[in-house]
Amino acid sequence: MSTAIRFISYDADSERLSVTFVTGRRYIYENVPEKIYDEFLSASSRGQFFNFEIRDRFPYREVKRSA
């Protein structure tokens, strides 16, 4: 369980990883291999895994909340 990350999901067909943080901010990461997602799920610290293996390594965009 991460204190920073609330929810993660993955679409294998598009290789898109969705990460929702406890702040409510949600990001979509592109071109993420399924192996990385599997390792993310089983990481002892998802926050550390995210920082070292995903952040700044894949193109991303923030999903803005609708008003």
C-alpha positions as CSV (number, residue, x, y, z in Angstrom):
1,M,0.0,0.0,0.0
2,S,1.3,3.4,-0.9
3,T,0.8,6.6,1.0
4,A,1.1,8.6,-2.2
5,I,-0.7,6.5,-4.8
6,R,-4.4,5.7,-4.4
7,F,-5.1,3.7,-7.6
8,I,-3.4,2.3,-10.6
9,S,-4.8,0.6,-13.7
10,Y,-3.4,-0.5,-17.0
11,D,-4.7,-1.1,-20.6
12,A,-2.4,-3.7,-22.2
13,D,-3.8,-3.0,-25.8
14,S,-2.7,0.7,-25.7
15,E,0.1,0.3,-23.1
16,R,-1.4,3.1,-21.0
17,L,-0.9,3.2,-17.3
18,S,-3.2,5.3,-15.2
19,V,-2.0,6.5,-11.8
20,T,-4.2,8.3,-9.4
21,F,-2.6,10.0,-6.4
22,V,-4.1,10.5,-3.0
23,T,-4.3,14.2,-3.9
24,G,-6.9,13.2,-6.5
25,R,-4.6,14.1,-9.5
26,R,-4.6,11.5,-12.2
27,Y,-2.0,10.9,-14.9
28,I,-1.9,8.7,-17.9
29,Y,1.6,7.3,-18.9
30,E,2.1,6.2,-22.5
31,N,4.1,3.2,-23.9
32,V,4.5,1.5,-20.6
33,P,5.4,-2.2,-21.1
34,E,3.1,-4.7,-19.3
35,K,6.2,-6.0,-17.4
36,I,6.6,-2.6,-15.7
37,Y,2.9,-2.6,-14.7
38,D,3.2,-6.1,-13.2
39,E,6.3,-5.0,-11.3
40,F,4.5,-1.9,-10.1
41,L,1.7,-4.0,-8.8
42,S,4.0,-6.3,-6.8
43,A,6.5,-3.6,-5.6
44,S,7.0,-3.5,-1.8
45,S,6.9,0.3,-2.2
46,R,4.7,1.6,-5.1
47,G,5.8,5.1,-4.4
48,Q,9.5,4.3,-4.7
49,F,8.9,2.1,-7.7
50,F,7.0,4.9,-9.4
51,N,9.8,7.4,-8.7
52,F,12.5,5.2,-10.0
53,E,10.9,3.3,-12.8
54,I,8.0,5.4,-14.2
55,R,8.3,9.1,-13.3
56,D,10.3,11.0,-16.0
57,R,10.7,7.8,-18.1
58,F,7.4,7.7,-20.0
59,P,5.4,10.4,-21.8
60,Y,2.5,11.4,-19.7
61,R,-0.5,13.8,-19.4
62,E,-2.6,14.9,-16.5
63,V,-6.3,14.0,-16.7
64,K,-8.1,17.2,-15.6
65,R,-11.2,16.8,-13.5
66,S,-14.3,18.1,-15.1
67,A,-16.0,20.9,-13.2
